[in-house]
Amino acid sequence: MVDFSGICICSEHPAEPTIEPMDPPPLYRRLATHYLDAIRAGSLQPGDRLPSLRSLMRLHGISLSTALQLCRTLESDGWAQARERSGYFVRRPLRLAMAPMDEPAGRPPDPAQYLGVHEKVSQFIARRRQGDVLLDLSNARAAPALYPAEALRAEMVRALRQQPRLLTATPPSRGRTPLREAVAQRALQAGMTLSPEEVLPTNGCTEALNLALRAVAQPGDTVAVESPAFYGLLQVLESLGLRALEIPTSPQTGLSIEALQMAIEAYGQLKAVVVVPHLQNPLGSVMPDAHKQRLVQLCEAHAIALIEDDTYSALLEAEAPPRALKSFDRSGQVIHCASLHKILAPGLRLGWIAAGRWQARVEMLKFAQTRNNEALPQWAAGRFMATSGYDRHLRRLREQLRLQRERTAEAIAAFFPAGTRLNLPPGGLQLWVELPAALSAAAVFDAALRERILIAPGTLFSNSARFDHCLRINCGWPYTEALEDGLRRLGAIATQVCAAAAQPPLQSSSARAA
């Protein structure tokens, strides 16, 4: 089966995080990059034969094992093809031949988008629980083996040895803790200046978003969100009695600043804007710094709270950590929310919020709603984040996810019906797939579920019908033969549904007689 207060816990001498220089990639990967650069430059054309294994060994002074790894890396990434008894040949990955996704139309949002999504999501969750699923492609999550379980376990054992009352004493509501210290120190890399006391631990990013929205808005108020948006956010808004106004969002650059400006002018005062600036869920878009600065300035000019969901930025493939929206904040108008759920330890359900000028209200709401987070997870995660092991973990995770995304994208390009498009983001856990326009993702979902394959249809990610022909596909699990077989079968299902949709409806005998 494929699965896809007593006691202060601060240290007298908090460890400074040691940020190591990037470890060089292994030799076979460096050599693979060398040949990939030659392919991209046109020195090697599709159909050209790559040097034989023996030639690679002689040219680079490497072993047979390294030469094989080099060629298999190019093959798994889609840039080479093995031919029996002939060697490896250059090919162009099928994913690169797919048409890019369209940019959103520059129009103001439709008021009909205020309709709720909760019923659709509830039906989706109920149906996924009806029976065993052989292949789950619906979630944005990574395989447990990709996280440093042993290192976290060791930190917990060490914490209990040093602070034996962590499980029996009331966790502190204020003050410095290892998690707060680590978050504040690492925030500097994203351009933020936070004191540890400004970092309020939460039960994941979902609670942080709940607290932020409750702090800035009242039932009946309007909140602008990206379109498409994570369905969990749409559920949160609906549960709080808030109206979601969807703003067109680019697969490349994120929320449209122009469309947001039109929405402000057309619909009056918005209470908040919620955005995922890095690897937006589900699109995978990354907002450029110039867009971030304009967005912060726009929200400041109109006194609109800007809520930043920073769940995925550590998964972005970049030379340096991206700048947070809050790094442009000069008035406390940006509320920064983040989590370790996707990047370090899903089982801890550990997140945090830095609420700017709403800090006192958020702390009061947190106390009234769930009190303080458990101390032990904060200790373990915070101490691990303050080590170079955390940076090595993130580098390994990003590399593994890159391989899984690219191989999944290649399978979609090979197996899905003609006209399918997708956005291949520079990081993250998922792909946003756009099926041919006439094809219903809901129909594909129904047909796939009958074969025990679970996907997330685009209907979940909007209150409108604009994304009914889209899917979100998880790429968090190692790419195996079983996974490839499942993607092949899913592509066949989509092709069958597409063919059925193209058939004219059958007439009844009475209609034919008439």
N, C-alpha and C positions, 0 to 999 in steps of 0.2 A: 504494500500500500504506500502511495506517495503522499507524504504530508506537506503537502506544500505548507515646678520643674526643677525641677529640682537639680539636675546635675549638668554641669557644663561639660560638653564633650570636645571643646577646642583644645588644641595642643599648645603647650607653652612655646614651642618653636615650630610654627607651621612650615612645612616643607615648601620651598619654592619649586614651581614646576620646571622641570628640565626639558626644554624643547629641543630635541635632537635635530641636526640637519637630516634631510631626507636620505634614507638608506638607498644606495644605488640599487637599481633593479638587478636581478640575476643576469649572468652573462648571456644565456640563451635569449632572454627578453631584450637585452641591449642589441644583440645581433639581429633579432627579428625586427626591431625598430629601424635598424640600418637598411634592411631590405624593403621595409614598408616605405621608408622615405624615398627609396629609389623608384618604387612603384608609383607613388604619388607624384614624383617629379617627371614621370614618363620615361625614365631610363629603362624600366622593365614594363612591357605592355602586357595586357591580358592575352594569354596564349603562349607567352614566352616561357621557356623551361628555366627553372631555378637551378643553381649549381647542385650537382649530385651530393649525396652525403659525404662521399670520399673527398670531393673537391672542397666542401665546406670545412672538413677536418684539416685539410692541407692549407687552405687559404687563411684560416683563423687560428690554427694551432689548437683545435678543440677536440674533445673526445667524441666518439660515435653517439653517446648518450646526449651530449649537448647539441650536436647537429640534429638529432631526431627531435629534441625539444624545440629547437628553433623552427623547424619545418612544421611541426604539429601546432605550434603557436600561431603561425601564419594561416594554417588550415582552419583551426578552430575560430580564429578571428574573421574568417571568410575571405582572406586574401590569397589563398593558395588552394590547389586541388591536387590530390594524389591520384595518379594513374598507375594501374598495375603494371609492373615491370618497366615503367617509363620514368618514374620520379615525380617531382612536384612541379606544377605549372601555375603561373600567375592567373588569377581570376579577379573579377570585380565583384565584390559582395552584392548579392541581390538587393539588400536593404538600401544600397545607395541609389538604385534605379527607381525606387519608389518616389512618387511625386510628393513634394513637401505639403504640409497642411496649410490651408489658407489662413491669412490674418483675419481677425474679427472685423466685422463691418463697424465703421465709426458712427454709430447711432446711439441715441439715448436709450436707456433700459426700458423695457416694456412693463407697465404696472401689473400685468397679469402674472408676472414672476413672483408676486407676493404669495401665491398659493403654496400650501405646505407640502413637504416631502416626507413627513413622518410615516404616513400610511404605506408609501412605496417601500421605504426602508424596512418597516416592520414586516411586510409581506416577504421581502427578500430574505431577511434573517430567519423567518419562520420556515421558508421553503428549503433553505440550506441545512436546516436541522432535521429534515424529514427522513433522511436516510444516509447511508455511508457514501462518502465522496472519495473517489479514487484519485482525483487530481484537483486540487484547490488552487485556482489562479486568481481568486477574487480579492485577496488581502494584500496590503502593502506591508509585508514583513519579511524578515530574513530568517534563514534556517538557524535554529539554536546553536548549531556547531560553529557558526561564524562569530559567536560572541565569546569573550574571555572568561568562561565560567570558573575555571580553576583559580585564576588570579583574583576574581571577586570573592570566591569562597575563602581564599587565604586571607584577604583583607578583613572579612567578617570574623574569622577565627582570631586574628590579631586584635581586632577591635574589642571583642569580648574578653580577651585575655587582659588587655590594658584597662578596659572600662567594664568590669563585670556587672555593673548595674544598668547597662544600656537597655536591657529588656524589662527591667522592673521600675526604673525611674521615669517620671514624666518628662517627655522631650521638651527642650527649651523652646519658647515661642519667639524669643528675640536673641540677639547676640551672634557671635561667630561660631560656625560649625565647619567641619572639613568640606562639606559640599558647598556651602556659601563661599568659602575662601577660594576653592578651586574654580567655581563659576566666575567669581569676580576677577581672578587673575587671568583666566582664559578669555574673558570678555575684552581685554585689552587688544587681543589679536584681531577682533572684529571692529575695532575703533571705538568701543564703549568704555566709559569710565564709571564703574559701579563699585560701591562699597559692599562688603559682605552683608551688612545689615539691610541693604536694599534688595537682596536676593531672598525671596520668600519661597521655600520649597512647597510643592503641590503634588497631588496624586496624578502625575502625568500632565501633558499639555492640555488635555480636555478640561481638567479642573481649572487650570490657569485661564483658559479662554472663557469658561463660565464666570469666573471671578471678575475678569476684565469687563465682560459684557454687563454683568450685574452692577458693576461700579459706575458705568458711564451711561446706562440706558434704562428706561422703564418700559413695562409692557405697552405695546402699541407704537413704540418708536421704530424708526427705520434704520437699518444697518446695511451698508454697502459691502458686497462680497464679490469675489472673483467668479467668473462664469466660464467653464465649469468650476465647481467648488467641491471640496471633500464633503460627502454626505453627512458625516458626523457633525460638521459645523452647522449645516442646515437644520439638523435635528436639534442641536443646542438652541439655535435661534427660535425655533418653533416652540420648544419646551419653555422658553422664557417669555413667550408672548411677543417676540420681536418680529418685525417684517424684514425679510431678506430682499434687498434690491440688487439684482445680479448685474455686474459690470463686465462688458466684453473683455476677454483676456487673451493675449497673444501666446501661442505655443513657444515663442522664443523669448520675449521680453516681459511677459507678465501682464499685470493689470494695465488697461489703457488709461493713461492719465487724462487724455482728451475726453474719453467717454465719462470718466468720473466727474470732470468739470461740467460737462453737459448735464449729468444727473443732478449735481448740486444746484445748477441754474433752473432745471426743470421741476424738481421735486422738493425744493426748499431744504431746510436744515436736516442733514443727516447727523445722527448721534455718533456713529463710528464707522470706520472702514477696517475690515479684517483682510489681511493679505499674508500669503506665504511667499516671500520674495525670492527664496532659493529652492529650486527643485519643487515647484508648486505641485500640489496634489490635486488633480491627477495629471496635469499637463506636463510637468517636469520643466517648466520655463524658469529662467533665471533673470531677474531684473537687473539691468545695468545700473551702475552707481548714479549716473545722471538722472535716470528715472526715479531712483530712490529719493534723491535730493528734492526733485520736483514734487514728489508725492508728499514728503514731509512738509515742505513749504506750503503746499495747497491746503493740507489739513490744518496747519497752524493758522493760516490766513482766515479760515472759516470756522475755527474753534471746534474742529471735529477730532474726536479721539482716534488715533491710528494704532490698531492692535496688530502686532507683528508676531506671526506664528513661525518660529525659527527651528522647527522640528528637524529639518533635513540638511541644514547648511554644512554640517560636518561630513556629509556624504558627497559633497561637490568636488569634482576633480579640478583643482586649481592650484596654482603655484603658491598661493597664500590664502588664508581664510577670507571669505568675502566680507565686506563691510555690512554691518547690520543697519537696518533703518534707524535704530536708536542712536547710531553714531552721528547722525545728522540732526538729532533732536537738541534744541536749545531752550525749549520751554516746558519740558516734561509732558509733552502732548503724546509721546509714543509709549505704549505699553508693550514691553518685550516679554514674550512667552516662549518657553522652550522645554525640551524633554530629552531624557536618555533612552526613551522607549525604542526608537529605531536604530540608535547608534551604539548602544552599549549593553543594556540589560532590560529587555521587555518585561521580565518577571518582577522587577522592582517597582514598576509604575511610578517612576520618579521624574518630576519636572520642577519648574520654577517660574516665577513671574517677578519682573521689576516694573512697577506700575507708575513710575514718574509722579506726577502731581496727584494721582489717585492712590498713592501708596497706603496712606492711613486707612482709607475706606476699604481697600482690598484686604488689608490685614484684619480689619474688623469682620468682613464677610467670611474670610477664611476661618476665623475663630468660631463664628456662629454656625458655619456649615459643617466643617470636618475637624476642627481643632488642628493640632500640630501633626506633622508627619512623623513616622517612626524614626528613631535616631540611628538604629543600626544600618539601614540601607544608606542613609546620608553619610555615615562614617566610611563605610566600605567604598561607595562610589566616589566620594570626595577624595579619599586618600589615593585611590587608583588614578583618578584624573590628574593628580598632582605629580605623576611619574611619567617617565619617557615611555613606559609600557603602553600607556593610553594612546600615545601618538603612533606607536608601531601597530597597535590594534586597528586604528582608523585607517592607516595606509593599507594594511592587508585587506580590510573590509572593502574599501573603495575599489581595490584592484579586482577582488573576487566578484563584486557586483558588476563591475564593468564587463568582465568576461561573460557573465550570465545575461546581462542586458543585450550584448551584441549577438550572442548566439540565439537568444530568443527572438530578437528582431530578424535575424537571418531566417529562422524557421517560419516566422510570420510571412516574410517576403516570398518564401518558397511554397508555402502550403495554403495561404489564404486566397480568396478569389481576386481576380484582376480588378484593379481600381482601389484596392485597400491602401491606406496611407497610415503612417505612424510618425510620432515625434520621438527621436532618439536623444534623450537628454544627457548632459555631461555629468551624470551621477544619479544616485537614487535607486529606488526599489521597484519601479513600475514603468510600463509603457502605456501610452494613450494611443489607442488604435481606432482609426476611422474607417469603417466599412463602406462599401459602395453606397451611394446616397439612398437607393431604394430598399436597402436591406435593413430590417429591424433587428437591433441588438437584443430586444426582448424576445423575439422569436428564436434567435440563436441561443440565448440563455435557456429558454424552455427546452429546446432540442438537446443542448449539451447536458442539461441537468438529468435528462432521461438516460443519458449514458454515463452519469456520475462524474461529470466534469463541471466544475463550478467557476463561473466568471462573474465580473461585476459589470452589469450593463450601464450604459451612459445615462439611462433614465434616473439613476440614483444621484447623479451629480448636478442636478439642476431642477428647479421648479417648473421650467419650461420644457418643451419637446425638442429643443434645439439639438440635443446630443443623443437622440434615440437611436442613431446608427453608429454609436461609438462604444468601445469597451475599454476597461482598464485591466491590464494583464500584469500579474505579479512576476517579478524577476529575482526574488530573494532566495530561491532555492538552487542548489548546484544543478547544472545542466547535465542530465543523464539521458540514457536511451529511453527510459520510461517517460521522462518529461517530453522528449522529442516526439515519441509516439502519441502522447496526449495532444501536443500542438498540431501534429499532422491530422489527428482525428477531428480536432476542433476546426481546423481549416476546411476539412471535408464537410463538416456539418454546416459551416457558413456558406460554402459553395452550394450545397443542396438547398438550403433555405433561400439563397439568392436565385437559384434556378426555379424554385417553386413560386417565388414572388413574381418572376417574369412570365409565368404561364397565365394565359387569359382564364378567367373563371369559367367553370363548366356550367352550361345551361341545363335547366331541367327539361324533361321530355315535353312538358306542356308548353314551355317557352319555345322549344324547337318546332313543335307542331304549329304554333301560332306564326 
